[in-house]
Each structure stands twice: as structure tokens, then as C-alpha cells.
């Protein structure tokens, strides 16, 4: 009897010649769904249920099982991560061989401190970064972090191109539009309507790669194995507005940002502006890891420093002191740039001012930001607490590292391990700055006055009946006196 049961089961498990699906699994799925739903007329609806669960002719899943379809699509895309990358075995120039951070080792320290994404996801991210490195000539790739969204989240990688390489610019689709010419002739009407005298201020120029807020280039994807997308450069105007608004990301880079003040761009530009702010405030390193060059030049960029070859590391007790951590990313000024730009500078097409013109009226005080490699102790306090909180990855002596947790940007962490000789920064959060009070959108500015109100344009108050009678009586008396004077003159 037992042999008959095994033989029957083996027969039911025999795969079909067309789609590889077997009757045993089909019956098991149908019975499982019937027992879960327990419909009243199970026999009548069994045939329809069987058709719904039966795979399509092309070997796909049931069309109504959308969740399972998404799982299969994701697994198919991630399957490519475990295959050799095309061109990986090809000869590469040693000078441009990209350097990828050991995210697996770093994730182990972060995991000990209760921070990170899990080993499985980090491993897939590392494989996805290996695929990204073959697309361009990179010098260094670093896992920047993960920013959550309502529908999907963004995996972010910070890239630095090899020397001589430049990031691909946006495709220009601007059409040549001919400007209308002023035609003067007999019989033609002349437009004499008043013209506005308002002159729009000059836009603040964008810092070009690799300087200032655009020192690095960032690529994002929503799932490991998906296509990497390059984020646009951060513009000063977008950074200034992004500091004033608070938006949740959706996971779609083409989503339009609706806010006040209005944000000029989509979610891709907003995400890039948030990355610039978080990197400016939260990317730190142990004291002494970086140092300035021996020669100091006046025209030296603000973000010029080098790795200290004589750095011997710091002990854990020293790393627990926030004063032993330094900012090595240039500060972003209120202007939206790391290097201040004078808005009164004259362009090539602009005429110079006359010598007699008062230059003091146009004088602008330059903005100054945080000094490079300054201590994090000087950071602004957050709701009465220090801007950074140190945390040990493990209590075992001689092992683990120190993690600095940002209270200004919840989700930003900086890890120092290997006796302070190695460090890594990561961000895992919603991309929102901490606020003690509930965020409320700012009100629009009050309407400006069109003219100055003075006595010449104010409407007078109507006189009362008593004042009218008094005025008429005075006029009557004056008229009678004038008549008497005229009669005396005649005599």
C-alpha cells in the first residue's frame, strides 16, 4: 500500500512537458487556498480557481498573483549580481583601478552598534557597486547610505572619477529660437506700453565638479540589481530652498516637488540637495587622519587636504571624546555654495561703473563658514543636547570601535575602527533634520505697498449736517457783506 502511495505521488509530481508545472503542486496550491478562504460553494468554484492558479503558457505565474510576480522580477534582476560582469576580466589600467570600500567589514562593526542594513542586503549592495564600477572610469566608490521613501527607498553610492575623467553632462535639448527683430517702418504701430524696470538678480553660479558642494558624484537605485541613475549637480538655489522645506521622498526621481518656497526641480534635485547638506554636516573623521599640505597658498581651494602618512591612530578612550573628531567636508554657506561668490562682480558683457559712482553702496560682506578640519564640539547644540553622541560597538576590551551618532541628522553615523586608522560614514534615514517642534510650512510674505500714503491721496471725511449748516450760514453772511460793499462803491 505504501508503495502505491509513493508511486501515485511520483506520478502527480511528474512535470508537464509544456511549462514544467506538475499536478501535485497545482492541487496543493488549490486545496491550500480553498482551506484558507473556505467558500460556500467550493465544488462550483474549483474549476475557476484552478484556472486562476494555473501558470500561463509561457511558464509565468498566475496573472492575479501580483505580489509573487514582483518577487520573481526582483529575484531575476538580483540574479545578475552573482554572474561575472562583462569586461571584468579585461585588462585595466592600474592607475584607474577603482577603489571600493570594504562595506562587508564595516557593516559588521555597524551591526555591533545596532546600526546598518543587515549583512545580506549589504552584500548585494557590494555586488551592485562592483557592477557600477565597470560603467565608468572611477577612482573610488563609497557606499553613502540609504534614504527611505514612501513607496521605495534609495540606495546611494558616492563616486569619484579617475583623473582626467568627467561625469556625463545632461543631454541638451534646447532648440535654437530666433529672437524677434525690431522693425521700424512707416505705418507700423509702435509699442509704447510701460515696461517693467525690475532687474532680476544674477543667479548664483553652480560649483563645478569636483569642487564645493559637487566635490563628488552620486548614483542611486531603488533595488540592488536595478539600473544605477546619476543624480544632477547640486545648485545653490536648490540647496537654499531645500533648507526651508521638509518633504517625504516617494522613490520616484521624476516626482515634482510642491512646496513653499517653491522648489525648482524634481525629487532627483531635492534628493541631491539633501545629500549635500547631510554630507556637509555629518561626514567626519578622527583627528589627525587628514592634514593640510606643508605649503599654504592663498588661492588654495577650501577642500584641499591630504591623508596624514604619519597618523598612528587613536585609542578608544580618545575616540569617545567628540573633540577628537573633525569635519573634513567644506561648510555650505547660506548662499548655497562652499566658496563665497560676490554677487556684485561684473561679467564680461557688463560695463564697469564710473569712477564717481559710490562703491560703498554695493559693498557686500563676504560670508564665512566653518573652518576645514574643525572640531565637532563647535557644532550647534540640538534641543539643549550636544550635536554628537559617542557609542561603543562592543564592551570587550581591545575589540570593536567607536560610533559617533548625529543628533542633528538622525540616521547619520561615523564609525572608527582598527584603532582609529580606518573610518566610515553612513546615513540610513528619512533625510529630515531634527526639529524639536512640529514642522509647519512658512507663510508667504506680506504684500508690498504700491505707493506711499500721504495727505494728498487720502479721502476726506464727509461733513456732518451741522457743519454744512454752519458753512452755509457763513457763506450767506459773506455774500451779504459783499453786496453792501458794492452798494457803497456805487454811491
FENZI-V988217 format. One record per backbone hydrogen bond with DSSP energy under -1.0 kcal/mol. NH is the residue of the N-H (numbers start at 1). CO is the residue of the C=O. E is the energy in kcal/mol with one decimal. If there is no record, write none. Layout:
# FENZI-V988217
nh:NH co:CO e:E
nh:NH co:CO e:E
This chain:
# FENZI-V988217
nh:5 co:1 e:-1.9
nh:6 co:2 e:-2.3
nh:7 co:3 e:-2.4
nh:8 co:4 e:-2.4
nh:9 co:5 e:-2.5
nh:10 co:6 e:-2.4
nh:11 co:7 e:-2.0
nh:12 co:8 e:-2.3
nh:13 co:9 e:-1.9
nh:14 co:11 e:-1.1
nh:16 co:21 e:-1.5
nh:24 co:12 e:-2.1
nh:26 co:22 e:-1.5
nh:27 co:23 e:-2.6
nh:28 co:24 e:-2.3
nh:29 co:25 e:-2.3
nh:30 co:26 e:-2.2
nh:31 co:27 e:-2.8
nh:32 co:28 e:-2.1
nh:33 co:29 e:-2.1
nh:34 co:30 e:-2.1
nh:35 co:31 e:-2.5
nh:36 co:32 e:-1.8
nh:37 co:33 e:-2.5
nh:38 co:34 e:-3.1
nh:45 co:41 e:-1.7
nh:49 co:45 e:-2.2
nh:50 co:46 e:-2.4
nh:51 co:47 e:-1.9
nh:52 co:48 e:-2.0
nh:53 co:49 e:-2.1
nh:54 co:50 e:-1.3
nh:59 co:56 e:-1.7
nh:65 co:62 e:-1.4
nh:66 co:64 e:-1.5
nh:69 co:65 e:-1.7
nh:70 co:66 e:-2.1
nh:71 co:67 e:-1.7
nh:72 co:68 e:-2.2
nh:73 co:69 e:-2.5
nh:74 co:70 e:-2.4
nh:75 co:71 e:-2.5
nh:76 co:72 e:-2.4
nh:77 co:73 e:-2.1
nh:78 co:74 e:-2.4
nh:79 co:75 e:-1.3
nh:81 co:78 e:-1.1
nh:83 co:80 e:-1.1
nh:88 co:85 e:-2.2
nh:99 co:139 e:-1.5
nh:101 co:141 e:-1.5
nh:103 co:101 e:-2.0
nh:106 co:102 e:-2.1
nh:107 co:103 e:-2.5
nh:108 co:104 e:-1.1
nh:109 co:105 e:-1.2
nh:110 co:106 e:-2.4
nh:111 co:107 e:-2.6
nh:112 co:108 e:-1.7
nh:113 co:109 e:-1.1
nh:114 co:111 e:-1.5
nh:115 co:110 e:-3.1
nh:122 co:118 e:-2.2
nh:123 co:119 e:-2.3
nh:124 co:120 e:-1.8
nh:125 co:121 e:-2.3
nh:126 co:122 e:-2.2
nh:127 co:123 e:-2.0
nh:128 co:124 e:-2.3
nh:129 co:125 e:-2.2
nh:130 co:126 e:-1.7
nh:131 co:127 e:-1.4
nh:132 co:128 e:-1.9
nh:133 co:129 e:-1.8
nh:135 co:132 e:-1.6
nh:138 co:136 e:-1.4
nh:139 co:160 e:-4.0
nh:140 co:160 e:-1.7
nh:141 co:99 e:-2.9
nh:142 co:158 e:-2.8
nh:144 co:156 e:-1.3
nh:145 co:156 e:-1.6
nh:146 co:427 e:-2.6
nh:147 co:154 e:-2.3
nh:148 co:429 e:-2.7
nh:150 co:249 e:-3.1
nh:151 co:250 e:-1.2
nh:152 co:250 e:-1.3
nh:154 co:147 e:-3.0
nh:155 co:221 e:-3.2
nh:156 co:145 e:-2.8
nh:157 co:219 e:-2.6
nh:158 co:142 e:-3.4
nh:159 co:217 e:-3.4
nh:160 co:140 e:-2.2
nh:162 co:137 e:-2.7
nh:165 co:162 e:-2.3
nh:188 co:185 e:-1.2
nh:211 co:208 e:-1.7
nh:214 co:211 e:-1.8
nh:215 co:212 e:-1.2
nh:217 co:159 e:-2.2
nh:219 co:157 e:-2.2
nh:220 co:229 e:-2.6
nh:221 co:155 e:-1.4
nh:226 co:223 e:-2.2
nh:229 co:220 e:-2.7
nh:231 co:218 e:-2.8
nh:239 co:235 e:-2.0
nh:240 co:236 e:-2.4
nh:241 co:237 e:-2.1
nh:242 co:238 e:-2.4
nh:243 co:239 e:-1.4
nh:244 co:241 e:-1.5
nh:255 co:252 e:-1.7
nh:257 co:265 e:-1.2
nh:265 co:263 e:-1.4
nh:267 co:255 e:-1.8
nh:268 co:253 e:-1.7
nh:270 co:266 e:-2.0
nh:271 co:267 e:-2.8
nh:272 co:268 e:-1.9
nh:273 co:269 e:-2.1
nh:274 co:270 e:-2.1
nh:275 co:271 e:-2.1
nh:276 co:272 e:-2.0
nh:277 co:273 e:-1.9
nh:278 co:274 e:-2.6
nh:279 co:275 e:-2.6
nh:280 co:276 e:-1.9
nh:281 co:277 e:-2.0
nh:282 co:278 e:-2.5
nh:283 co:279 e:-1.4
nh:285 co:326 e:-2.3
nh:287 co:324 e:-2.9
nh:289 co:286 e:-1.9
nh:291 co:306 e:-2.9
nh:300 co:297 e:-1.2
nh:304 co:301 e:-1.1
nh:306 co:291 e:-2.7
nh:308 co:289 e:-2.9
nh:311 co:308 e:-1.4
nh:314 co:419 e:-1.6
nh:319 co:315 e:-2.3
nh:320 co:316 e:-1.5
nh:321 co:318 e:-1.2
nh:324 co:321 e:-2.2
nh:325 co:322 e:-1.5
nh:326 co:285 e:-3.1
nh:327 co:374 e:-2.2
nh:333 co:337 e:-2.9
nh:336 co:333 e:-1.8
nh:345 co:342 e:-1.5
nh:357 co:354 e:-1.0
nh:373 co:327 e:-2.4
nh:374 co:371 e:-1.1
nh:376 co:325 e:-1.5
nh:378 co:375 e:-1.1
nh:379 co:376 e:-1.5
nh:382 co:385 e:-2.7
nh:385 co:382 e:-1.9
nh:389 co:405 e:-2.2
nh:391 co:403 e:-1.8
nh:393 co:401 e:-2.4
nh:399 co:396 e:-1.5
nh:402 co:416 e:-2.1
nh:403 co:391 e:-3.7
nh:404 co:414 e:-3.1
nh:405 co:389 e:-2.8
nh:406 co:412 e:-2.4
nh:407 co:387 e:-2.8
nh:412 co:409 e:-1.9
nh:413 co:426 e:-2.9
nh:414 co:404 e:-1.9
nh:415 co:424 e:-3.5
nh:416 co:402 e:-2.4
nh:417 co:422 e:-2.3
nh:421 co:418 e:-1.7
nh:422 co:417 e:-1.9
nh:424 co:415 e:-2.2
nh:426 co:413 e:-2.6
nh:427 co:144 e:-1.1
nh:428 co:411 e:-2.4
nh:429 co:146 e:-1.6
nh:434 co:408 e:-2.8
nh:457 co:454 e:-1.2
nh:468 co:464 e:-1.9
nh:469 co:465 e:-2.3
nh:470 co:466 e:-2.2
nh:471 co:467 e:-2.2
nh:472 co:468 e:-2.4
nh:473 co:469 e:-2.4
nh:474 co:470 e:-2.0
nh:475 co:471 e:-2.0
nh:476 co:472 e:-2.2
nh:477 co:473 e:-2.2
nh:478 co:474 e:-2.3
nh:479 co:475 e:-2.2
nh:480 co:476 e:-2.2
nh:481 co:477 e:-2.3
nh:482 co:478 e:-1.9
nh:483 co:479 e:-1.9
nh:484 co:480 e:-2.0
nh:485 co:481 e:-1.9
nh:486 co:482 e:-1.6
nh:487 co:483 e:-1.9
nh:488 co:484 e:-1.9
nh:489 co:485 e:-1.6
nh:490 co:486 e:-1.6
nh:491 co:487 e:-1.8
